[in-house]
Amino acid sequence: MGEFSDDFGHGMDLSIAVWPCLKVAMGASAGHSKDNLKLAVSAIILAALALSLSDAIIKSISVSFPLWQIYVLRSTLVLPVLIALISYRNPGLSLMPAAFGWSILRSGCLAIMWIAYYAALPHIKLSVAAAAFYTLPLFITLFSAVFAGEKVGPKGWVAIALGFAGVIVMLRPDADGFNRYALLPILSAILYSLAMILTRTKCATENPMVLSLVLNLTFIVLGGLASLGLLVLDTSPQDVAANTFLMGDWIGLGPKQWLALSILAAAILIGSTFTAIAYQSAPSSTVSTFDYTYLAFSIMWGVVFFAEMPDLLTVFGIAMIAAAGLMAVRK
């Protein structure tokens, strides 16, 4: 895990192949008067592909590459590209979102979401992390009822019960092999659901690239503060050795590390922009149906990068979660 996989180069080819699709984002206008389902579906599938590849790479390098350094350097690479794209396509557009407070709250939810999710990756299989994370349509159903006054109904409650039963089957809390880190992606799902509801309800008129800009600035601020905090805190060598990904010192960068950062920067640019486009362009519950492609992509990357083959009970739990999510969004 300390070295990059031989398949790592495939990720670069994939990122380069989808890069031209950013032209869609450059031409997309926020605040559609009518929902655009085709745009939403295309955007969320592309975002899921990019983000699942990013997560696989981060899992691959997590032993030697601290998260806070990734946060700062990855987004530092993204910012000038975003600003150039915004200036080229929308000259004169303010880089300050109109719904500033809601955009900051949305970005905070997403940044903390990824901290929780990434913290789990060194300790559990990518497919398990992805399945636990994709309880999110269940939380979207719940939050839509709480915050938007939508009725859940019998089918909705059955879906929620089925989904959490799938989580129990997959995580096996009574089994000797239970891994508490598998609970972190569920926390991520809660935060992601809140962020996407904010995208749809409070940030619907924002330019998607401006939202991406705010998110990447949030990554830099959080990464910088965490790095400074670790310098001030008196952490023992034992604690650092036990959790290098969250507590390790910044490392010197060679060609492989810069290659990883470049791919991660492209992935977060594509993922963050097209996620915003998708959830602005169609109802959250509808987009969530196709957001499940992340689960399939993660299983694929788990096989390609780590030769991770989920056992039958895990597959059964994943299927229950997927069925519950589809039931929830179809409702």
Backbone hydrogen bonds in HBPLUS format (Angstrom, degrees):
<---DONOR---> <-ACCEPTOR-->    atom                        ^
c    i                          cat <-CA-CA->   ^        H-A-AA   ^      H-
h    n   atom  resd res      DA  || num        DHA   H-A  angle D-A-AA Bond
n    s   type  num  typ     dist DA aas  dist angle  dist       angle   num
A0008-PHE N   A0005-SER O   3.00 MM   3  5.19 161.3  2.04 111.1 114.6     1
A0010-HIS N   A0007-ASP O   3.01 MM   3  5.61 145.3  2.13 114.2 123.4     2
A0011-GLY N   A0008-PHE O   3.03 MM   3  5.67 139.3  2.20 115.0 124.2     3
A0012-MET N   A0009-GLY O   3.08 MM   3  5.30 125.3  2.39 100.9 113.9     4
A0013-ASP N   A0009-GLY O   3.32 MM   4  6.72 159.9  2.36 152.4 156.3     5
A0014-LEU N   A0010-HIS O   3.02 MM   4  6.28 156.2  2.08 150.3 157.0     6
A0015-SER N   A0011-GLY O   2.93 MM   4  6.16 159.2  1.97 148.7 154.1     7
A0016-ILE N   A0012-MET O   2.96 MM   4  6.17 164.0  1.99 154.8 158.9     8
A0017-ALA N   A0013-ASP O   2.94 MM   4  6.07 148.2  2.05 140.5 149.8     9
A0018-VAL N   A0014-LEU O   3.15 MM   4  6.44 144.6  2.28 146.6 154.0    10
A0019-TRP N   A0015-SER O   3.11 MM   4  6.13 119.6  2.49 138.2 153.2    11
A0019-TRP N   A0016-ILE O   3.30 MM   3  5.12 146.2  2.42  94.1 103.8    12
A0021-CYS N   A0018-VAL O   2.93 MM   3  5.49 144.7  2.06 114.6 125.2    13
A0022-LEU N   A0019-TRP O   2.95 MM   3  5.80 170.8  1.96 127.7 130.8    14
A0023-LYS N   A0020-PRO O   3.02 MM   3  5.93 170.7  2.03 124.5 127.6    15
A0024-VAL N   A0021-CYS O   2.97 MM   3  5.68 151.4  2.05 117.6 124.1    16
A0025-ALA N   A0022-LEU O   2.96 MM   3  5.11 115.3  2.39  98.1 113.3    17
A0026-MET N   A0022-LEU O   2.99 MM   4  6.38 153.0  2.06 149.9 158.0    18
A0027-GLY N   A0023-LYS O   3.09 MM   4  6.30 139.2  2.27 139.9 149.3    19
A0027-GLY N   A0024-VAL O   3.15 MM   3  5.25 129.5  2.42  95.7 108.7    20
A0028-ALA N   A0024-VAL O   2.88 MM   4  5.95 116.8  2.29 138.7 156.1    21
A0028-ALA N   A0025-ALA O   3.17 MM   3  4.91 143.2  2.31  92.0 102.8    22
A0031-GLY N   A0204-ALA O   2.71 MM 173  5.12 120.3  2.06 167.0 148.8    23
A0036-ASN N   A0281-SER O   2.77 MM 245  5.24 146.2  1.89 142.2 153.6    24
A0040-ALA N   A0036-ASN O   3.01 MM   4  6.22 161.4  2.04 150.8 156.7    25
A0041-VAL N   A0037-LEU O   2.87 MM   4  6.05 165.5  1.89 157.7 160.3    26
A0042-SER N   A0038-LYS O   3.03 MM   4  6.14 171.0  2.04 150.4 153.4    27
A0043-ALA N   A0039-LEU O   2.88 MM   4  5.93 159.9  1.92 149.5 155.8    28
A0044-ILE N   A0040-ALA O   2.96 MM   4  6.11 163.0  1.99 150.4 154.4    29
A0045-ILE N   A0041-VAL O   3.12 MM   4  6.23 158.1  2.17 150.4 155.8    30
A0046-LEU N   A0042-SER O   3.13 MM   4  6.26 163.4  2.16 146.9 151.6    31
A0047-ALA N   A0043-ALA O   2.89 MM   4  6.07 157.7  1.94 147.6 154.6    32
A0048-ALA N   A0044-ILE O   2.87 MM   4  5.97 155.3  1.93 141.1 147.8    33
A0049-LEU N   A0045-ILE O   2.98 MM   4  6.21 156.1  2.04 147.4 153.4    34
A0050-ALA N   A0046-LEU O   3.03 MM   4  6.27 167.3  2.04 152.2 155.1    35
A0051-LEU N   A0047-ALA O   2.87 MM   4  6.00 170.5  1.88 156.0 159.1    36
A0052-SER N   A0048-ALA O   2.93 MM   4  5.83 155.6  1.99 142.2 149.1    37
A0053-LEU N   A0049-LEU O   3.14 MM   4  6.25 156.1  2.20 144.0 150.1    38
A0054-SER N   A0050-ALA O   2.98 MM   4  6.21 157.1  2.03 145.1 152.1    39
A0055-ASP N   A0051-LEU O   2.89 MM   4  6.12 157.8  1.94 147.2 152.4    40
A0056-ALA N   A0052-SER O   3.04 MM   4  6.24 151.3  2.12 141.9 149.4    41
A0057-ILE N   A0053-LEU O   2.99 MM   4  6.28 157.0  2.04 152.0 158.0    42
A0058-ILE N   A0054-SER O   2.93 MM   4  6.21 161.5  1.97 152.8 158.0    43
A0059-LYS N   A0055-ASP O   2.95 MM   4  6.13 157.1  2.00 144.6 150.8    44
A0060-SER N   A0056-ALA O   3.00 MM   4  6.20 147.5  2.10 139.3 148.5    45
A0060-SER N   A0057-ILE O   3.01 MM   3  4.90 114.1  2.46  91.2 107.7    46
A0061-ILE N   A0057-ILE O   3.01 MM   4  6.34 142.6  2.16 149.4 158.9    47
A0062-SER N   A0058-ILE O   2.95 MM   4  5.66 114.7  2.38 144.1 158.1    48
A0064-SER N   A0061-ILE O   3.20 MM   3  5.98 137.8  2.39 119.7 127.8    49
A0065-PHE N   A0061-ILE O   2.99 MM   4  5.75 143.9  2.12 158.8 168.9    50
A0070-ILE N   A0066-PRO O   3.24 MM   4  6.59 155.7  2.30 148.2 155.3    51
A0067-LEU N   A0245-PHE O   2.78 MM 178  5.62 171.0  1.78 158.4 158.1    52
A0070-ILE N   A0067-LEU O   3.04 MM   3  5.05 113.6  2.50  95.0 111.1    53
A0071-TYR N   A0067-LEU O   2.83 MM   4  6.17 160.3  1.87 156.3 161.9    54
A0072-VAL N   A0068-TRP O   3.08 MM   4  6.25 167.4  2.09 147.4 149.4    55
A0073-LEU N   A0069-GLN O   2.97 MM   4  6.00 168.6  1.98 154.8 156.6    56
A0074-ARG N   A0070-ILE O   2.87 MM   4  5.49 155.9  1.93 143.5 151.6    57
A0075-SER N   A0071-TYR O   3.36 MM   4  6.23 164.8  2.39 136.7 141.1    58
A0076-THR N   A0072-VAL O   2.98 MM   4  6.04 141.8  2.13 140.3 151.8    59
A0077-LEU N   A0073-LEU O   3.08 MM   4  6.30 146.8  2.19 145.0 151.7    60
A0078-VAL N   A0074-ARG O   3.18 MM   4  6.48 141.5  2.33 137.0 148.0    61
A0079-LEU N   A0075-SER O   2.96 MM   4  6.06 158.8  2.01 154.0 156.4    62
A0081-VAL N   A0078-VAL O   3.07 MM   3  5.41 118.8  2.46 109.0 124.2    63
A0082-LEU N   A0078-VAL O   2.97 MM   4  6.19 162.7  2.00 161.7 167.5    64
A0083-ILE N   A0079-LEU O   2.92 MM   4  6.14 169.7  1.93 162.4 164.9    65
A0084-ALA N   A0080-PRO O   2.96 MM   4  6.01 157.7  2.01 141.1 147.4    66
A0085-LEU N   A0081-VAL O   2.93 MM   4  6.14 160.1  1.97 150.8 156.1    67
A0086-ILE N   A0082-LEU O   2.89 MM   4  6.11 162.8  1.92 154.9 159.5    68
A0087-SER N   A0083-ILE O   2.91 MM   4  6.02 163.3  1.93 148.2 153.3    69
A0088-TYR N   A0084-ALA O   2.89 MM   4  5.98 150.8  1.97 145.0 153.1    70
A0089-ARG N   A0085-LEU O   3.01 MM   4  6.10 166.7  2.03 148.7 152.0    71
A0090-ASN N   A0086-ILE O   2.72 MM   4  5.42 155.1  1.78 145.5 154.3    72
A0093-LEU N   A0090-ASN O   2.99 MM   3  5.55 160.2  2.03 140.9 141.9    73
A0103-SER N   A0099-ALA O   2.88 MM   4  6.01 154.0  1.95 154.9 163.4    74
A0104-ILE N   A0100-PHE O   2.94 MM   4  6.20 154.1  2.01 152.3 158.9    75
A0105-LEU N   A0101-GLY O   2.97 MM   4  6.23 160.8  2.01 148.6 154.1    76
A0106-ARG N   A0102-TRP O   2.85 MM   4  6.01 161.0  1.88 147.3 152.8    77
A0107-SER N   A0103-SER O   2.94 MM   4  6.10 162.9  1.97 144.9 149.5    78
A0108-GLY N   A0104-ILE O   2.80 MM   4  6.01 153.8  1.87 149.1 156.9    79
A0109-CYS N   A0105-LEU O   2.97 MM   4  6.23 158.5  2.02 150.8 155.6    80
A0110-LEU N   A0106-ARG O   3.08 MM   4  6.39 158.9  2.13 149.5 155.2    81
A0111-ALA N   A0107-SER O   2.82 MM   4  5.99 162.0  1.85 152.9 158.1    82
A0112-ILE N   A0108-GLY O   3.02 MM   4  6.10 167.5  2.04 150.2 153.5    83
A0113-MET N   A0109-CYS O   2.88 MM   4  5.91 145.9  1.99 137.8 148.6    84
A0114-TRP N   A0110-LEU O   3.00 MM   4  6.25 158.0  2.05 149.9 153.2    85
A0115-ILE N   A0111-ALA O   3.13 MM   4  6.43 146.1  2.25 138.8 148.3    86
A0116-ALA N   A0112-ILE O   3.04 MM   4  6.34 165.6  2.06 155.2 156.8    87
A0117-TYR N   A0113-MET O   2.97 MM   4  6.23 161.2  2.01 149.7 155.6    88
A0118-TYR N   A0114-TRP O   2.76 MM   4  5.73 168.6  1.78 148.2 152.3    89
A0119-ALA N   A0115-ILE O   2.90 MM   4  5.94 150.8  1.99 144.6 153.0    90
A0120-ALA N   A0117-TYR O   3.12 MM   3  5.39 138.3  2.30 101.8 112.9    91
A0121-LEU N   A0118-TYR O   3.15 MM   3  5.20 130.7  2.40  97.8 110.5    92
A0123-HIS N   A0120-ALA O   2.95 MM   3  5.57 153.4  2.02 121.8 130.4    93
A0129-ALA N   A0125-LYS O   3.02 MM   4  6.32 162.8  2.05 154.6 159.3    94
A0130-ALA N   A0126-LEU O   2.93 MM   4  6.11 160.6  1.97 148.9 154.4    95
A0131-ALA N   A0127-SER O   2.96 MM   4  6.12 156.5  2.02 142.4 148.7    96
A0132-ALA N   A0128-VAL O   2.97 MM   4  6.15 166.2  1.99 153.0 156.4    97
A0133-PHE N   A0129-ALA O   2.95 MM   4  6.10 152.5  2.03 144.8 153.0    98
A0134-TYR N   A0130-ALA O   2.96 MM   4  6.18 142.4  2.11 142.5 152.3    99
A0136-LEU N   A0133-PHE O   3.23 MM   3  6.31 141.6  2.38 123.1 129.4   100
A0138-LEU N   A0135-THR O   2.93 MM   3  5.56 135.3  2.14 117.7 129.6   101
A0139-PHE N   A0136-LEU O   3.03 MM   3  5.03 116.5  2.45  96.6 112.0   102
A0140-ILE N   A0136-LEU O   2.80 MM   4  6.10 153.6  1.87 154.3 162.9   103
A0141-THR N   A0137-PRO O   2.91 MM   4  6.08 151.9  1.99 139.2 146.0   104
A0142-LEU N   A0138-LEU O   3.04 MM   4  6.34 158.1  2.09 142.5 148.1   105
A0143-PHE N   A0139-PHE O   2.75 MM   4  5.91 171.9  1.76 155.6 158.1   106
A0144-SER N   A0140-ILE O   2.82 MM   4  5.83 148.4  1.92 142.4 151.1   107
A0145-ALA N   A0141-THR O   3.23 MM   4  6.45 147.4  2.34 139.1 146.7   108
A0145-ALA N   A0142-LEU O   3.09 MM   3  5.25 122.3  2.44  97.1 111.3   109
A0146-VAL N   A0142-LEU O   2.98 MM   4  6.33 152.2  2.06 146.1 154.6   110
A0147-PHE N   A0143-PHE O   2.71 MM   4  5.67 173.0  1.71 154.7 157.1   111
A0148-ALA N   A0144-SER O   2.95 MM   4  4.93 138.3  2.13 116.4 128.5   112
A0150-GLU N   A0144-SER O   3.19 MM   6  5.70 167.1  2.21 130.2 126.8   113
A0157-TRP N   A0153-GLY O   3.13 MM   4  6.46 159.4  2.17 156.2 161.4   114
A0158-VAL N   A0154-PRO O   2.93 MM   4  6.18 155.6  1.99 151.6 158.9   115
A0159-ALA N   A0155-LYS O   2.90 MM   4  6.10 157.2  1.95 147.2 153.4   116
A0160-ILE N   A0156-GLY O   2.98 MM   4  6.27 156.4  2.03 147.3 153.6   117
A0161-ALA N   A0157-TRP O   2.96 MM   4  6.16 163.1  1.99 148.3 152.6   118
A0162-LEU N   A0158-VAL O   2.84 MM   4  6.03 162.0  1.87 152.1 157.4   119
A0163-GLY N   A0159-ALA O   2.86 MM   4  6.00 159.6  1.90 150.3 155.9   120
A0164-PHE N   A0160-ILE O   3.09 MM   4  6.30 164.6  2.11 151.1 154.3   121
A0165-ALA N   A0161-ALA O   2.96 MM   4  6.13 145.3  2.08 143.0 153.2   122
A0166-GLY N   A0162-LEU O   2.92 MM   4  6.21 147.6  2.03 144.7 153.4   123
A0167-VAL N   A0163-GLY O   3.02 MM   4  6.42 146.0  2.14 142.4 151.8   124
A0168-ILE N   A0164-PHE O   3.04 MM   4  6.31 156.0  2.10 142.7 148.2   125
A0169-VAL N   A0165-ALA O   2.93 MM   4  6.23 160.2  1.97 150.4 155.7   126
A0170-MET N   A0166-GLY O   2.90 MM   4  6.06 160.2  1.94 147.6 153.1   127
A0171-LEU N   A0167-VAL O   2.82 MM   4  5.92 165.7  1.84 154.6 158.5   128
A0172-ARG N   A0168-ILE O   2.77 MM   4  5.50 144.7  1.89 142.9 151.4   129
A0175-ALA N   A0172-ARG O   2.97 MM   3  5.33 158.4  2.02 115.1 122.3   130
A0178-PHE N   A0175-ALA O   3.27 MM   3  5.65 163.6  2.30 116.6 116.2   131
A0182-ALA N   A0179-ASN O   2.96 MM   3  5.77 162.5  1.99 122.6 127.9   132
A0183-LEU N   A0180-ARG O   3.04 MM   3  5.69 166.6  2.06 117.6 121.9   133
A0184-LEU N   A0181-TYR O   3.12 MM   3  5.57 151.1  2.21 109.9 117.5   134
A0186-ILE N   A0183-LEU O   3.11 MM   3  5.35 131.2  2.36 102.2 115.2   135
A0187-LEU N   A0183-LEU O   3.28 MM   4  6.75 151.3  2.37 148.3 155.8   136
A0187-LEU N   A0184-LEU O   3.06 MM   3  5.11 116.3  2.48  99.0 114.0   137
A0188-SER N   A0184-LEU O   2.94 MM   4  6.32 152.3  2.02 148.6 157.4   138
A0189-ALA N   A0185-PRO O   2.86 MM   4  6.14 144.4  1.99 138.9 147.9   139
A0190-ILE N   A0186-ILE O   3.13 MM   4  6.50 150.7  2.22 146.4 152.9   140
A0191-LEU N   A0187-LEU O   3.15 MM   4  6.48 163.3  2.18 152.4 155.9   141
A0192-TYR N   A0188-SER O   2.82 MM   4  6.01 161.5  1.85 155.0 160.7   142
A0193-SER N   A0189-ALA O   2.94 MM   4  6.02 159.5  1.98 144.9 150.5   143
A0194-LEU N   A0190-ILE O   3.11 MM   4  6.39 159.1  2.15 147.4 152.5   144
A0195-ALA N   A0191-LEU O   2.96 MM   4  6.21 156.5  2.02 146.7 153.5   145
A0196-MET N   A0192-TYR O   2.89 MM   4  6.16 155.4  1.95 154.6 160.6   146
A0197-ILE N   A0193-SER O   3.03 MM   4  6.23 152.2  2.11 147.4 154.7   147
A0198-LEU N   A0194-LEU O   3.02 MM   4  6.26 153.1  2.09 145.1 152.6   148
A0199-THR N   A0195-ALA O   2.89 MM   4  6.18 146.1  2.01 139.9 150.0   149
A0200-ARG N   A0196-MET O   3.04 MM   4  6.25 154.2  2.11 142.6 148.0   150
A0201-THR N   A0197-ILE O   2.89 MM   4  5.98 156.3  1.95 148.7 155.5   151
A0202-LYS N   A0198-LEU O   2.81 MM   4  5.08 152.2  1.88 132.1 141.6   152
A0203-CYS N   A0198-LEU O   2.97 MM   5  6.25 135.7  2.17 156.8 160.9   153
A0206-GLU N   A0203-CYS O   3.22 MM   3  5.44 165.8  2.24 110.9 115.1   154
A0210-VAL N   A0207-ASN O   2.99 MM   3  5.26 127.3  2.28 105.4 119.6   155
A0211-LEU N   A0207-ASN O   3.07 MM   4  6.48 156.3  2.13 156.2 163.3   156
A0212-SER N   A0208-PRO O   2.97 MM   4  6.25 151.3  2.05 140.6 148.8   157
A0213-LEU N   A0209-MET O   2.85 MM   4  6.04 146.6  1.96 137.4 146.7   158
A0214-VAL N   A0210-VAL O   2.96 MM   4  6.28 159.4  2.01 152.0 155.9   159
A0215-LEU N   A0211-LEU O   2.99 MM   4  6.24 158.4  2.04 147.3 153.5   160
A0216-ASN N   A0212-SER O   2.95 MM   4  6.19 161.8  1.98 151.3 155.3   161
A0217-LEU N   A0213-LEU O   2.98 MM   4  6.21 151.7  2.06 148.4 156.4   162
A0218-THR N   A0214-VAL O   2.95 MM   4  6.19 148.8  2.05 144.2 153.0   163
A0219-PHE N   A0215-LEU O   2.97 MM   4  6.37 148.2  2.07 146.2 155.0   164
A0220-ILE N   A0216-ASN O   3.10 MM   4  6.38 158.3  2.15 144.1 148.8   165
A0221-VAL N   A0217-LEU O   2.98 MM   4  6.26 163.5  2.01 151.6 155.7   166
A0222-LEU N   A0218-THR O   2.93 MM   4  6.08 174.2  1.93 156.3 158.2   167
A0223-GLY N   A0219-PHE O   2.82 MM   4  5.86 163.9  1.85 150.7 156.3   168
A0224-GLY N   A0220-ILE O   2.85 MM   4  5.90 158.1  1.90 146.3 152.6   169
A0225-LEU N   A0221-VAL O   2.92 MM   4  6.08 165.5  1.94 152.6 156.6   170
A0226-ALA N   A0222-LEU O   2.91 MM   4  6.02 163.2  1.93 150.5 155.5   171
A0227-SER N   A0223-GLY O   2.99 MM   4  6.10 156.0  2.05 142.2 148.9   172
A0228-LEU N   A0224-GLY O   2.97 MM   4  6.20 160.9  2.00 150.3 155.2   173
A0229-GLY N   A0225-LEU O   2.82 MM   4  5.99 153.9  1.88 146.4 154.6   174
A0230-LEU N   A0226-ALA O   2.99 MM   4  6.24 151.1  2.08 147.0 153.4   175
A0231-LEU N   A0227-SER O   3.24 MM   4  6.54 140.6  2.41 138.1 148.1   176
A0231-LEU N   A0228-LEU O   3.11 MM   3  5.12 125.4  2.42  94.3 108.6   177
A0232-VAL N   A0228-LEU O   3.14 MM   4  6.47 144.7  2.27 145.6 154.9   178
A0233-LEU N   A0229-GLY O   2.85 MM   4  6.03 163.0  1.88 155.2 160.0   179
A0239-ASP N   A0236-SER O   3.08 MM   3  5.30 118.7  2.47 101.9 115.8   180
A0240-VAL N   A0236-SER O   3.10 MM   4  6.45 162.7  2.13 156.1 160.9   181
A0241-ALA N   A0237-PRO O   2.89 MM   4  6.00 160.7  1.92 145.0 150.6   182
A0242-ALA N   A0238-GLN O   2.99 MM   4  6.13 144.5  2.12 140.3 149.7   183
A0243-ASN N   A0239-ASP O   3.13 MM   4  6.34 131.1  2.38 139.9 151.6   184
A0243-ASN N   A0240-VAL O   3.16 MM   3  5.26 136.8  2.36  97.6 109.4   185
A0247-MET N   A0243-ASN O   2.97 MM   4  5.95 147.8  2.08 152.5 162.8   186
A0248-GLY N   A0244-THR O   2.75 MM   4  4.28 142.2  1.90 127.1 126.9   187
A0258-TRP N   A0254-GLY O   3.05 MM   4  6.33 161.8  2.08 159.7 165.0   188
A0259-LEU N   A0255-PRO O   2.88 MM   4  6.04 149.9  1.97 144.4 153.4   189
A0260-ALA N   A0256-LYS O   2.90 MM   4  6.14 157.2  1.96 143.8 149.7   190
A0261-LEU N   A0257-GLN O   2.91 MM   4  6.19 161.8  1.94 148.9 153.5   191
A0262-SER N   A0258-TRP O   2.91 MM   4  6.06 153.0  1.98 144.2 151.4   192
A0263-ILE N   A0259-LEU O   3.06 MM   4  6.34 160.5  2.10 151.9 156.3   193
A0264-LEU N   A0260-ALA O   2.87 MM   4  6.09 162.4  1.90 152.9 158.6   194
A0265-ALA N   A0261-LEU O   2.79 MM   4  5.92 150.6  1.88 144.3 152.3   195
A0266-ALA N   A0262-SER O   3.03 MM   4  6.29 161.6  2.07 146.1 150.4   196
A0267-ALA N   A0263-ILE O   2.88 MM   4  6.09 157.7  1.92 149.3 156.2   197
A0268-ILE N   A0264-LEU O   2.90 MM   4  6.09 161.6  1.94 150.4 154.2   198
A0269-LEU N   A0265-ALA O   2.99 MM   4  6.09 152.3  2.07 145.3 153.2   199
A0270-ILE N   A0266-ALA O   2.98 MM   4  6.17 167.5  2.00 151.0 154.0   200
A0271-GLY N   A0267-ALA O   2.72 MM   4  5.77 166.4  1.74 150.6 155.4   201
A0272-SER N   A0268-ILE O   2.87 MM   4  5.58 163.2  1.90 135.8 141.5   202
A0273-THR N   A0269-LEU O   3.21 MM   4  6.04 157.8  2.26 137.1 143.7   203
A0274-PHE N   A0270-ILE O   2.97 MM   4  5.93 168.2  1.99 152.6 156.5   204
A0275-THR N   A0271-GLY O   2.96 MM   4  5.86 144.8  2.09 140.9 150.1   205
A0276-ALA N   A0272-SER O   3.33 MM   4  6.38 158.8  2.37 135.5 140.4   206
A0277-ILE N   A0273-THR O   3.04 MM   4  6.39 158.2  2.09 146.4 152.8   207
A0278-ALA N   A0274-PHE O   2.93 MM   4  6.01 161.8  1.97 141.6 146.4   208
A0279-TYR N   A0275-THR O   3.06 MM   4  6.30 170.1  2.07 155.7 156.9   209
A0280-GLN N   A0276-ALA O   2.98 MM   4  6.03 132.0  2.21 143.2 155.7   210
A0281-SER N   A0277-ILE O   3.02 MM   4  6.02 133.5  2.24 142.9 154.6   211
A0281-SER N   A0278-ALA O   3.16 MM   3  5.21 133.3  2.39  95.5 108.0   212
A0286-THR N   A0283-PRO O   3.05 MM   3  5.37 124.4  2.37 105.0 118.8   213
A0287-VAL N   A0283-PRO O   3.06 MM   4  6.38 167.2  2.07 162.2 165.3   214
A0288-SER N   A0284-SER O   2.95 MM   4  6.06 154.5  2.02 149.9 156.9   215
A0289-THR N   A0286-THR O   3.13 MM   3  5.53 139.8  2.30 106.3 116.3   216
A0290-PHE N   A0287-VAL O   3.02 MM   3  5.56 124.9  2.34 111.7 123.3   217
A0291-ASP N   A0287-VAL O   2.93 MM   4  6.18 132.9  2.16 143.1 156.8   218
A0293-THR N   A0290-PHE O   3.10 MM   3  5.81 170.6  2.10 117.5 120.5   219
A0294-TYR N   A0291-ASP O   3.11 MM   3  6.03 166.5  2.13 122.9 126.2   220
A0295-LEU N   A0292-TYR O   2.91 MM   3  5.42 133.9  2.12 112.2 122.9   221
A0297-PHE N   A0293-THR O   2.91 MM   4  6.19 165.9  1.93 156.1 160.2   222
A0298-SER N   A0294-TYR O   2.81 MM   4  5.97 155.2  1.87 150.2 157.1   223
A0299-ILE N   A0295-LEU O   3.09 MM   4  6.34 157.8  2.14 147.2 152.3   224
A0300-MET N   A0296-ALA O   3.04 MM   4  6.30 157.7  2.09 146.9 153.4   225
A0301-TRP N   A0297-PHE O   2.82 MM   4  6.17 162.7  1.85 155.2 159.1   226
A0302-GLY N   A0298-SER O   2.81 MM   4  5.95 150.5  1.89 145.4 154.3   227
A0303-VAL N   A0299-ILE O   3.12 MM   4  6.41 148.4  2.23 144.7 151.4   228
A0304-VAL N   A0300-MET O   2.98 MM   4  6.26 163.4  2.01 151.8 156.8   229
A0305-PHE N   A0301-TRP O   2.78 MM   4  5.69 172.7  1.79 153.9 156.4   230
A0306-PHE N   A0302-GLY O   3.05 MM   4  5.32 143.8  2.19 122.4 133.5   231
A0308-GLU N   A0302-GLY O   3.02 MM   6  5.22 177.2  2.02 122.2 122.8   232
A0307-ALA N   A0303-VAL O   3.12 MM   4  4.21 137.9  2.31 110.7 114.8   233
A0315-VAL N   A0311-ASP O   2.95 MM   4  6.25 159.6  1.99 154.3 160.6   234
A0316-PHE N   A0312-LEU O   2.87 MM   4  6.10 153.5  1.94 147.6 155.0   235
A0317-GLY N   A0313-LEU O   2.96 MM   4  6.22 156.4  2.02 145.3 151.3   236
A0318-ILE N   A0314-THR O   2.87 MM   4  6.13 158.2  1.91 151.9 158.1   237
A0319-ALA N   A0315-VAL O   2.90 MM   4  6.12 156.3  1.96 146.8 153.3   238
A0320-MET N   A0316-PHE O   3.00 MM   4  6.29 152.6  2.07 146.1 153.3   239
A0321-ILE N   A0317-GLY O   3.01 MM   4  6.28 158.6  2.05 149.3 154.6   240
A0322-ALA N   A0318-ILE O   2.88 MM   4  6.13 163.1  1.90 153.5 158.3   241
A0323-ALA N   A0319-ALA O   2.87 MM   4  6.02 161.5  1.91 148.7 154.0   242
A0324-ALA N   A0320-MET O   2.91 MM   4  6.06 156.2  1.96 145.6 152.4   243
A0325-GLY N   A0321-ILE O   2.91 MM   4  6.13 159.3  1.95 149.5 155.3   244
A0326-LEU N   A0322-ALA O   2.96 MM   4  6.18 162.9  1.98 151.1 155.5   245
A0327-MET N   A0323-ALA O   2.91 MM   4  6.06 153.5  1.99 143.4 151.2   246
A0328-ALA N   A0324-ALA O   2.87 MM   4  6.08 153.6  1.94 147.2 154.6   247
A0329-VAL N   A0325-GLY O   2.97 MM   4  6.26 164.3  2.00 153.9 156.8   248
A0330-ARG N   A0326-LEU O   2.87 MM   4  5.90 153.3  1.94 145.9 153.7   249
A0331-LYS N   A0327-MET O   3.02 MM   4  6.08 146.6  2.14 138.4 146.9   250
